[in-house]
């Protein structure tokens, strides 16, 4: 019998791509999502890609009764991949209580239900934001780098949730967890049937680039050109969302199938190299032949100057590697944006 995985936030950007990879790896998937930042029609795209329609329940993970009903309805859930969270750095600075309530309560509810319903493992969607701004000697940042004070409530919820998982398992909870600290996911599925679909004004760079390129936004603002980087703009490790999704499958395989691993493991998931904001915008123009109207703007509160990952541990232990060329990744994002225009969505 196929193993059943619960994917929270499964109609979101990373959740939908991970659902595709899970199904193609032979897992059954149950998606739950409150649709606060995604659309139910994403399930149709997943079905078109894989030929399999995942189960879908419109549930908020903060609603304990509704969440437990999912475990009752699908009694064979053996693993969880937990994406459901509010995730915009800027918004978290403006609405900290929303972020603490949503991001922490949802995890607490899942952890409480896992032993009750014999769910073995949880893959937690964490972030490189837990490293804050690493010191020069800690770049590229490894999993052993010091955890810095978070620069935003969003980043702080990721740190707190990592600690909750570790404390809970240390207390003797009969579950295992892999925490994936990933860098900046970008791009779209090569089929252009699923991709990043932010509600309202995009908070992430690539959707803003593609929306500006296609004329939805008048101008892209690059926040800050006076950072201590080669071109003055922030540096990030941009990872293709499909490569990232495959890392979750490797992590789930490890949690469920390997008995001699630590109860909690942490992996960086990135490409291992940093690109500046300006390099990404210019790379998009080169990959697509489309010019983007942009200008510099003042720095944005909560933004980290430069961070990219050392991903040797994930490469060696998980047997996973991000190897999609950045020009192909940026082209996939543009293909997705054009598909949305064809369908009259954006």
C-alpha positions in Angstrom: 0.0 0.0 0.0 1.2 3.5 -0.8 2.3 5.7 2.1 0.2 8.7 2.7 1.8 12.1 3.3 0.0 15.2 4.7 1.2 18.4 3.0 0.1 21.5 4.8 0.0 24.6 2.6 -0.1 22.2 -0.3 -1.7 24.6 -2.8 1.0 27.1 -2.2 4.1 27.7 -4.3 6.5 25.1 -2.7 3.7 22.9 -1.4 2.2 22.3 -4.9 5.6 21.5 -6.5 6.4 19.1 -3.6 3.1 17.4 -4.0 3.9 16.7 -7.6 7.3 15.2 -6.7 5.8 13.1 -3.9 3.2 11.7 -6.2 5.7 11.0 -8.9 7.8 9.2 -6.2 4.9 6.9 -5.4 3.4 8.6 -2.3 -0.3 9.3 -1.8 -0.8 13.0 -0.8 -3.5 14.7 1.3 -3.3 18.5 0.9 -4.6 20.9 3.5 -4.7 24.6 2.9 -6.8 27.5 4.2 -6.3 29.2 0.8 -5.2 32.5 2.4 -2.4 32.9 -0.1 -3.3 30.3 -2.8 -6.1 29.0 -5.0 -7.9 25.7 -5.0 -7.5 25.4 -8.8 -3.8 24.6 -8.1 -5.0 21.0 -7.4 -6.2 20.8 -11.1 -2.6 21.7 -12.2 -1.1 19.0 -10.0 -3.5 16.5 -11.5 -2.7 17.5 -15.0 1.0 17.0 -14.4 0.9 13.7 -12.5 -2.4 12.2 -13.7 -3.3 11.8 -10.0 -5.6 14.1 -8.1 -4.4 14.6 -4.5 -7.0 14.7 -1.8 -7.7 18.3 -0.7 -9.2 19.7 2.4 -9.8 23.4 3.0 -8.5 23.5 6.6 -6.6 26.0 8.7 -3.9 24.3 10.8 -4.7 26.7 13.7 -8.2 25.2 13.9 -7.4 22.1 16.1 -10.8 20.5 15.7 -10.8 20.8 11.9 -7.2 19.6 11.7 -7.9 16.5 13.9 -10.9 15.7 11.6 -8.4 15.4 8.7 -6.4 12.7 10.7 -9.7 10.9 11.4 -10.8 11.0 7.8 -7.3 9.9 6.5 -6.1 7.4 9.2 -3.1 6.3 7.2 -1.1 9.6 7.3 2.4 8.4 8.1 4.3 11.6 7.4 3.8 15.4 7.3 5.5 18.1 5.3 4.6 21.4 7.0 4.7 24.4 4.7 1.6 26.3 6.0 2.8 29.6 7.4 2.7 33.3 6.8 6.0 34.1 5.1 6.5 37.8 4.1 9.3 39.5 6.0 8.0 43.0 5.6 4.4 42.1 6.6 5.7 40.3 9.7 7.4 43.5 10.9 4.0 45.3 10.5 1.8 42.5 11.9 4.0 40.5 14.4 1.1 38.9 16.3 -0.5 37.5 13.2 2.8 35.8 12.4 3.4 34.4 15.9 -0.2 33.1 16.2 -0.4 31.5 12.7 3.1 30.1 12.4 3.5 28.7 15.9 0.0 27.5 16.7 -0.2 25.5 13.5 3.0 23.6 14.3 1.9 22.9 17.9 -1.4 21.4 16.7 0.4 19.1 14.3 2.9 17.9 16.8 0.2 17.2 19.4 -1.8 15.1 16.9 1.2 13.1 15.5 1.6 10.5 18.3 -2.2 10.2 18.7 -2.6 9.1 15.1 0.7 7.2 14.7 2.3 9.7 12.3 6.0 8.9 12.3 7.8 11.9 10.8 7.5 15.6 10.0 9.6 17.6 7.5 9.6 21.2 8.7 9.9 24.1 6.2 12.4 26.3 7.8 14.6 29.1 6.4 18.0 30.5 6.1 16.6 33.5 8.0 17.5 31.7 11.2 21.2 32.5 10.5 20.4 36.2 10.4 23.4 38.0 8.9 26.2 35.5 9.2 29.7 36.8 9.9 32.2 36.8 7.1 33.9 33.7 8.3 30.6 31.8 8.3 29.9 32.4 4.6 28.9 30.2 2.9 26.8 29.3 6.0 26.8 25.7 7.3 24.2 24.1 9.5 26.6 24.5 12.5 26.8 28.3 12.1 25.5 30.3 15.1 21.8 31.1 15.1 21.6 34.9 15.1 18.9 37.1 16.6 16.2 37.2 14.0 15.8 40.4 12.0 12.0 40.0 11.6 9.1 38.3 13.4 8.9 35.9 10.4 12.5 34.8 11.0 11.8 34.5 14.7 8.9 32.1 14.2 11.2 29.8 12.2 13.8 29.8 15.0 11.1 29.2 17.7 9.5 26.4 15.7 12.9 24.7 15.2 13.3 24.8 19.0 9.8 23.5 19.6 10.4 20.5 17.4 13.8 19.7 19.1 12.4 20.2 22.6 9.3 18.0 21.8 11.4 15.2 20.4 13.9 15.5 23.2 11.1 15.0 25.7 10.5 11.5 24.3 7.9 12.1 21.6 7.8 9.1 19.3 8.4 11.0 16.1 11.3 12.0 13.9 11.9 15.3 12.1 14.1 16.7 9.4 14.3 20.5 9.4 15.1 21.9 6.0 16.6 25.4 6.1 16.1 26.6 2.6 17.2 29.6 0.7 15.2 31.6 -1.9 12.9 29.4 -4.0 12.2 30.7 -7.5 10.9 29.5 -10.9 7.9 27.3 -11.9 7.2 23.8 -13.0 8.5 23.3 -16.6 4.9 22.5 -17.7 3.8 26.0 -16.6 0.8 24.3 -15.0 1.8 25.4 -11.5 4.0 28.2 -10.2 4.1 31.1 -7.8 0.8 32.9 -7.5 0.9 35.6 -4.9 -2.3 37.4 -3.8 -2.0 41.1 -4.4 1.4 42.8 -4.6 4.2 40.2 -4.7 6.5 40.1 -1.7 9.2 38.1 -3.5 11.6 39.3 -6.1 10.8 37.0 -9.1 7.0 37.4 -9.3 7.6 41.2 -9.1 10.2 40.9 -11.9 7.8 38.9 -14.1 4.8 41.1 -13.4 6.8 44.2 -14.2 8.1 42.6 -17.4 4.6 41.7 -18.6 3.2 45.2 -17.6 1.1 44.4 -14.5 3.5 46.5 -12.3 4.9 49.8 -13.6 8.3 49.4 -12.0 10.4 47.1 -10.0 12.2 48.6 -7.0 15.5 47.2 -5.9 15.7 47.9 -2.2 19.2 49.3 -1.4 22.2 49.7 -3.6 24.6 50.6 -0.8 25.2 47.2 0.8 28.7 45.8 1.3 28.5 43.6 -1.8 30.2 43.8 -5.2 27.3 45.7 -6.9 25.7 47.2 -3.7 22.5 45.0 -3.8 21.6 42.2 -1.5 22.9 38.7 -2.2 20.8 35.5 -1.9 21.1 31.9 -2.7 18.2 31.3 -5.3 17.1 27.7 -5.6 14.8 26.3 -8.3 11.5 25.3 -6.7 11.5 21.9 -8.4 14.9 21.1 -7.1 13.7 22.2 -3.6 10.6 20.0 -3.9 12.8 17.0 -4.7 14.8 17.6 -1.5 11.6 17.2 0.5 11.0 13.8 -1.1 14.6 12.7 -0.1 14.0 13.9 3.4 10.7 12.1 3.7 12.3 8.9 2.4 15.0 9.2 5.0 12.6 9.9 7.9 10.4 6.9 7.1 12.8 4.3 5.8 16.1 4.7 7.8 15.9 3.7 11.4 19.5 4.5 12.5 19.4 8.3 11.9 19.1 11.0 14.6 15.6 11.9 15.7 16.1 15.4 14.5 18.4 16.4 11.6 18.9 19.8 9.9 19.9 20.4 6.3 20.6 23.5 4.3 18.8 23.4 0.9 20.3 25.8 -1.7 22.6 26.0 -4.6 25.7 26.9 -2.6 26.3 30.2 -4.4 25.0 33.7 -4.0 23.5 36.0 -6.6 22.8 39.7 -6.1 19.4 41.2 -6.8 20.9 43.1 -9.7 22.4 39.9 -11.1 19.0 38.2 -11.0 17.2 41.0 -12.8 19.9 41.2 -15.5 19.9 37.4 -15.7 16.2 37.4 -16.3 16.6 40.0 -19.1 19.3 37.9 -20.7 17.4 34.6 -20.4 14.1 36.0 -21.8 15.2 38.9 -24.0 12.6 41.1 -22.1 13.6 44.4 -20.5 12.5 45.2 -17.0 11.7 48.7 -15.9 13.4 49.1 -12.5 15.0 51.6 -10.2 16.8 51.6 -6.9 14.8 52.4 -3.7 15.9 52.8 0.0 16.7 49.7 2.0 13.8 47.7 3.4 13.6 46.9 7.1 14.3 43.2 7.9 16.4 42.5 4.8 19.7 40.6 5.3 22.7 41.9 3.4 24.1 38.7 2.1 23.6 35.0 2.7 24.2 31.8 0.8 24.5 28.2 1.9 27.0 25.5 2.2 25.0 22.5 1.0 27.6 19.8 1.3 25.6 18.0 4.0 22.4 17.7 1.9 24.5 16.7 -1.1 26.3 13.9 0.7 23.7 12.7 3.3 20.5 13.1 1.5 22.0 12.4 -1.9 20.4 15.5 -3.3 21.7 18.4 -5.4 20.3 21.6 -6.9 21.6 21.4 -10.5 19.2 23.4 -12.7 20.8 26.3 -14.5 19.7 29.7 -13.4 18.8 30.8 -16.9 16.4 27.9 -17.2 14.9 28.7 -13.8 14.3 32.3 -14.8 12.9 31.2 -18.1 10.4 28.9 -16.3 9.2 31.8 -14.2 8.6 33.9 -17.4 6.8 30.9 -19.1 4.5 30.7 -16.0 3.8 34.4 -16.1 2.8 34.3 -19.8 0.6 31.3 -19.1 -1.2 33.3 -16.4 -1.7 36.1 -18.9 -3.2 33.7 -21.5 -5.6 32.5 -18.9 -6.6 36.0 -17.9 -5.4 35.5 -14.3 -2.7 38.2 -14.2 
